[in-house]
């Protein structure tokens, strides 16, 4: 959009009647106001007002409103309802100061650090999700019962109406969608689109989660990105692919034909930084109580969890936290479906930039099957087994705190500790079954 083109002009040209001005809070919940097209130009300039305490932000009811300033460069016209457009927004105070705990601004902060070091970052994500019945109690397709359902053609095509509408939407938006598949769990699917600059991918990631849920509801189903909705099935991962480029975006600095597995020394230093901060990184890549039912999980009915157990890296081997599938990039398999679309890349990039700055050695590459032939604890770091342990690691961490912002990290830890305490007040059915007769 040029400076001379207003949002109201775009609305008239594209038939947009309403705009969703949306920000993503610290827990990954999307908050929005629906603005009619005649009011959008004023709202785009002054911002949509929100009570910060009403969302998952570290604020109180006594705090002034925050203003969500939308980003017109990231406008998404809803493919399934084209008279509505969605725009991600950054939060500011009433006097125009940025709200530093805004996840999208945290990512921008880290990307600015990369820019100052002479780098631009490109990312891609693989978002797995389940299609459930409307009440979420069971799978949407009761015929999807194979013990190894991955890539199952019949189950995939029974949900063609949903899958194709989502994929058509991505194609219409110009994302370069290129494949869809039935994933490793019954009722689970994955859709892939082209990688892009990290902020572009993060905005698309946020919109994708909204689009999948909305189109699933339209077809009478419920979509969930919950990390582990079923104990016997593979959980929802959010595998993240990353490469570092020059600031012009023309040279992939991770690519080295002479490097081991086609990865440059810079790439291995970045991996070294991610592995160095892996335990505290989990507070962002695996941010929910349920996340740790996916990590370190027992074997599923398919025969593998497809999630890592250790902070280790490998070649084209899916049992480790980091996989190098081909030259010029790596895949982080640690994150799950509950990861915040903005905080996930912000934390990974922050850790990797530290690896470059400190020239961190990632250590030995392991090519073992980590599920059947696990490494001894003295060889590699083990991943946290619960959210509290991850938060405690983050509390001791200075790398992510400095890069992502002390104010932000303090607010994030505060709210996540509150979530943990709320969880601890619950009496589960397991406790009743195993302790009631004590």
N, C-alpha and C positions, 0 to 999 in steps of 0.2 A: 504494500500500500504506500503510495507516495504521500508526501506531506500535504499536497493539495487535495487529496481524496479523503473525504470524510466517511465515517462508518455509515452514516445515514445514506450517503450516495451509494455505497456498496450494497446496503440493504435494499434500496430501490431497484438497483440493477439486478440483484440476485433473488429478489422475492423473499427477503428475510423480514419476518414480522417481529421476532423477538430475539434477544441475545441473552445467553447465560454467561454471566460474569462469575468465574469460578476460581477459588483458591483451594489448595490442598493443605490441610492442617498437619500438625506434627504426627498424628496417628494415621495419616494417609487418607482421611475422610475428605471427600470433596464437598465444599460448601459453596453455594451459589445464590445469586439473585437473578430473577427473570426480568429483563428490562425491555419495554416496548421500543421498537425502532425509532419513533419520534423523539425519545429521550436519550438515545444512546450517545450522541456527540457530547452532551453535557456530562454524562456519566463516565465517558471515556477520559474526560479531562479532569474532573473532580474526584472520581472514584465512587464505588458503591460502598455504603457504610455497613459495617458489621460490628456487633458486640463481641469482642475477642473472647470473653469468658464463655460464650455460648458454644464455641468450638474448642477443639483440643489445642489450646494455646496457653502459655503460662501467663494468664491475666486474671484479674478479679472483676466482679461486677462494678466496682468503683472506677475502673479504668475507662478512659474515653474510648469512643468508637475507633476502629481502624478502618482505613479506606482501601478497597481493592481496586488497583489501577490495572485495567486489562491491557494485554499485549496484542494490538491489532495485527502484528506480523504473524501471530499464531492463531489465526481464526479458523475454526473448523465448522463448516456448514454440515449439519447433521444429515448424513445420507438417507436415513430412514424417516426423517422429518425435516425436509429442506427449508421450511419457513422459520427454522430456529438455527442460530449459530452459537457456538461455544468458544469462549476465549479464556485462557489461563490468565491469572492476575497476580500481581505482587502487592503485598500489604505495606501500607505507609501509615504513619501517625497523622493526626489532624493538621499538624504543622509541616507535613511533607517529608518527614524523616522515615527512612526505611525501617520496617520492623524486622530486626535481624534474625528472629526465630522463624521467619517464613521459609519453608523448605525450598521453594524455587529461588529465593535470594541466596540461600546457602549454596546451592549449586552454582549460581552465577559468581559468587565469591571465589569458589574453588577454581572455576574456569578462568577467572581473571588472573589467579595465581599461575595457572598453566600458561596463559598468554604472556605474562611477565617473564616466564622462563623460556619463552620462544616456542611454545607448543600449542596446538589445538588438539582436541580429543574427539574421537568418533566412537560411538557405541551402538550396539544393537541388543535387543532383548528378545527372549523367547518366553512368552507368557502362557503358562499352562493353567487350565481351569476345568472345573466339572460342570456338567449340565445336570441339574437335579429337578425333582418334582417341585411344584410351586411352594410347598411348605418346607422344602429342604430336607425332608425325612428320608428320601431314597433317590436312587438314580432315575433320570428321566426315561431311560430305556431299560426296561426289565429283561430284555432279551440279550443285553450286553453282559454276558456271564463268563466269557473265556478266562482261563487262568493266565493266559498270555494274550491280552487283547490289543497290544500295541500294533498300529498300522492296520487294524482289522477293517477291511473294505466294507463289509456289510454294516457294521456298526457306524462307521463314518457316514455312509450314504443314507442311513436312516435319519440322520440329522442334517441332511444336505440343505434343507430350507434355511436352517439357522446359520450353518457354516458359510454357505454361499452368500447370504445377505451381508454377513460381517465382512467377508473377503471382498465382495463387490464394493462395499463402503470404503475399504482401504484403497482399492484400485481407483475409485472415484476421487479420493482425496490425494492421490499421487504418491502414495507411500511405497509403491513397488512391491506389493504383496506377491509372494512367489510360491508358497505351498501351505497346505493345511493337512493335518493328520490326526488320527486317533492316537492318543498317547498310551502310556504303559498301564494306566489304571482303567478299570471299567468306568465308562461315562466321562472320560477325561480327553481333552482336546488341546491342540497347540496350533498356532497360526504364526507364520513368519513373514516379515517384511524387511526391506532393505535397511542397512545401518545408515546413520547420519551423524551430524554434529550432536554432541551430547545433550545440549538443551533441546534441540529439535526432537530427539528420541525420547527425552523425558516428557515433553508435552504430548507426544503421540502415545506414549505409554499410559499417561493419565487418561487421555481421551479413550484409548482402546478399552480400558477397564470399564469406563462408563458405557461405551458403545456395546460391548459384549453383554453387559447386564441388561441394558435397555432392549436390545434385540431379542435376547432370551425371554424376557418378560413378554414381549410382543407375541412370541410364539407359545406362550403358556408354560415356560420353564423358569428355573432360577439358576443363574450362573454364579459360581463362587471361585475365588482365588485363594481361599483358605488353605494354609500350608498342608494340613493333614486332617481332612474331614472324616476319613474312615481309617481305623487302625490297621486293617489288613491290606489296604491298597497304597500304591505309590502316591506320595504327596505332590502338591503343586510347586514346582520350581519356577524360578525366574532367572534362567541362565543369561549371563551378561557377557557380551563380546566387546572387546575394547582394543583400540589401537591409537597410537600417538602420531600426529602429523606435524609438519611445519605450520607456521601461522597462516601461510597462504592456502593451506589445505591441498597442496599438490604432491607432497612427498611423504610417504608412509615411513616414519622413522623407526618403526618396529621391523620393517622388512629388510632382511639381509640374506641374500642367496648363499653366502658363505657361512652364515651363522648356524648353529645347531638347530635343526628343525625349521630353518629359515627365519629365525628370530634374531634380532640385533642385540648387542650388549645392552643398549638402552632398554629394550624390551625385558630382558632378564632382570635388570635393576628394578624396573617397575614391578615385576612379579615379586622380587625380593621384598619390596616395600609392602605389598599386599599381604604376603605371608608373615612378615614381621608384625603387622598390626591385626592379624586375622582374628584373634580372640576378641579384641575390642570392636573390630569391624562387625562382628556378629550382632551387636546391638542395633545396627542399621540394616544389615542384610537379612537378619532373622529377628524382626522386632516385636514379635508377639509371644504370648505364653505358648500357644499352639505350635509355634515354629520349631520348638525343640522336640516335638513328637515326630517331626520329619528328619531332623538331624539325629544321627546315632540310633536310628530306628531298627527294630528287628526286621528280618526278611519278610517281604510281602508275598502275596499269592503268586505274583509274576516271577518271583525268584530273586529280585534285587530291588533295593529302595531307590537307586539312581541318585542318591544324595551322599555328600562326603561325610567322613568321620574324622579326618585329620587335616591339618593345615599343610598340605603337600601339593606338589605339581607333577605333571606327567606329560607325555606326548598325547597321541590320540587315544586316550584312556579315560573313560567316563567315571571311574571310581574314585578319583581324586578331586580336591577342591578346585584346582586349576588344570585345565586341559589345553594343550597347544594342538589344535586340530589341523592347521596348515600354516603356511608362512605368513608372517606379518601381523598376527593377532593372537590373542588368547581368549579363552572362555572361562569365566568364573562361575562355578556350579554351586556356589555356596548359598546364594540368595533364594528366597521363596516368594510365593505369590502375594504375601502380605507386605512386602518391602515397599516403602514410599518411593514413587517414581522419581523423585528429585533427590532424596537423601541417599538412596542406593548408589547412584553414580557419583554423588558428591563425596561420599565416604571412600569409595574405591579409588577415585582419582586422587583424593588427598593422600591416601596411603601410598599410592604408586608414585606420586610426585616426590614424596619423602624418600622413597627408594632410589629415585634418580639422583636427588640432591645428595644423598648419603652414599651413593654407589653400593647399595645393599646387594649382597650375594644371596640368591635364592636357595643356595645349597644344592644338594644332590637331587637329580631328577629320579623319580621312582616309577617303575613300569609294572609293578606288581598289581594283582587284583586285590584292592584294598578290602574287599568284602570277604574273600576266602583266604587270603594270605596277608593279614594285617601287619603293619609295621610295628615294632616294639615302641612303647611310649618314650623311651630315651632317644629314638631316632627322629621323631617328628612331634610337633605340638598337637595335643588333642583339642578338639573344639569344645566350647562350653556346652554343658548339658541342660542348662535352663537359662531363662532370661535374666534372672538375678545375677548369675555368674558373669554373663556378658556385660551387664551394666557395671558390675564391680571392676571388670577389666577396663571398661571405658573410663571409669572414674580415675584409674591410675595412668591412663593414656595422656600423653602431652601432644602427640603428633596430630591426631584427629581433632583434638580440642583447639589447638592453635590454628589449624587450617580451616576448620568449619566455623570457628568463633566460640569464645568462652561463654558468651551470653546464651547463644543457641544451645550449646551442649549442656549447660547447667539447667536450662529450661526443659530440655528433652529428658535428661536423667530424672529430674524432679517428677515429671508427669508419668514416666515409665515406672518409677519406684512406687508411685501411687497406684498404678495399675497392678503391680505385683502384690501390693498390700491388699487391694480389693480381692484379687484372686485368692489370697491366703485366708480370707474370711469365709470362703465357700466350703461347705461340707459336701464332698463328692459321694456318688453312689459306691465307688470302690471303698471309701473309708467306712461307710455304713456296712457294706458286705463283709469287710474284714476285721472290723473293730467293735461292732455293736455288741458282740457277745463277750467282750473282754470282762 
